[in-house]
Amino acid sequence: MECTIDWMGQDGMSFVAETGSGHLVNMDGAPDGGGRNLAPRPMEMVLLGTGGCTAYDVVLILKRGRHDVRGCKVRLQADRAEVEPKVFTKIHMHFVVEGKDLPLQAVERAVALSHEKYCSASIMLAKTAVITTSVEVIEA
């Protein structure tokens, strides 16, 4: 896996990242750090990547279990350390999974498997952050 990050100029803190798979993602900083708030912050990208990683796992695990999953949302709330390096110290992930006759126990198991075995991002972040989860199942 690889990516390239390119600073967009000396008048701000905007960057363009190109992934190894050829996708472009913009990043920027807050105005108090020299940015212009034109795109997500790099640490927001870490958090959203983690949410995407675990949501991907949950949907895949449920589909492989032949469950009729029709929607999956994850809301992440995170706290960071007060001093540098401002690592994540707490992350809560609330999963809202929609499906037909979808057992709560199956969703909880999928979330647990993601965090214990499959989601590389959340497993890495768990080295500095306490990660908690909650699950809500909505009948389709």
N, C-alpha and C positions, 0 to 999 in steps of 0.2 A: 504494500500500500504506500502511496506517496501523494504529496500535494505540493503546490507552489503558492507562496504568498507574495503578493506584489503591492508595495506601498504606492498609493496613487498620487503622491506629490507632497511638496513641502508646505503646502498651505493648510494642512489638516492631518488627521489621523485615520484616513480611509484606506482600506486594503481590499484587494480582490484576491480571493483564493480560488485556485483551479485544482480540482480533485484529479486523482489518477484516472478516474473514469470519464473525465472531460467536462465536468459540471462546474459552473462558476457560482461563487457565493461572495457577497459583499459583507464587509465588517467595518465598523466605525467605533469611535469612542464618544464618551460624554463631553459636552462643551468644557467642563471644568478640567478635563484632561487633554484638551487640544483638539477634540473631535467636533463634529458638527451634527451628531445624532442622526445620521442618514441611513444607518443600518444597525443590525444587532451587534452588541459587544462580543468580543471573543469568548468571554466566560459564559455569556448567554448561549453561545453556540455549543459550548461543552455541555451545558444543561439540556438544551433541546436535542442534541445528539444522543444523550443518555436516555431521554424520554422516547426518542424514536427507536433506539436499540431495544429497549424493554417492551415497547408496544409491538414491535415486529415479532419478538419472541412470543408474546402472549397470544397474538393472533395465530401464528404458525402452530404453536402447541395445541391450541383449541381446535384448529382445522384438522390437524393430524389425529386428534382424538375424535374426529367425525362430529364435532359439535357445530351447530348452525349459528355461527357467530356472524353478526351483520354490522357491527360498529365497535370501535374501540377508541376511547379518548383517555389521555393521561394528563393530569394537571400536576405540575411540579412546583413546589415551593421550597426555596433553599435559603439558608443562612450561610454567610461567609465569615471568616476570621476577621477581626478588627485590624490586625496588623499584617504586614507583608511577611510571607506570601499569603495573600487573602484566599486561602483554599476554602472549599466548601466544608462546613462543619456539620450541617444538618440538611437533609433533603427528605421531603415527604412527597410521595407519589400517590395520587388518588386516581384509580382506574375506574372508568365508567364503560362497561362492556354491554353491548346490546346483542341479543340473540333470541332464537326461538327455543323454548324449553332448555335454556342454558343453566346448568346447576351452579350455584354460588361456589360450591366446593371445587368444581373443575376450574373455575376462574382463579380462585385463590391458589390452587395448586400450580396453575400456569404462571402466575405472578411469582410464586416462591421459586419455581424452577428457573425462571429468568434470572432472578437475583442471586440464586445460589450456584447456578451452573453455566448459563448461556450468555448473559449480557455482559460482555467484556467491559463496557463503559461503567455500568453501575458497580461491578466488582472492583474496578480500579478506584472509583470514587469512594467506595466503602473503606478504603485505607485511611481516609482523613475525615469522612463524614458518617454520621449516624443516619442510616437510610431506613425510613419507615414507609409502610404502604397501607392503603385502604382500598376496598373494592366495593363497587356498586354494580348490580346487574339489573338491566332494564329488559323487560319482555318485549320482543318485537311484535 
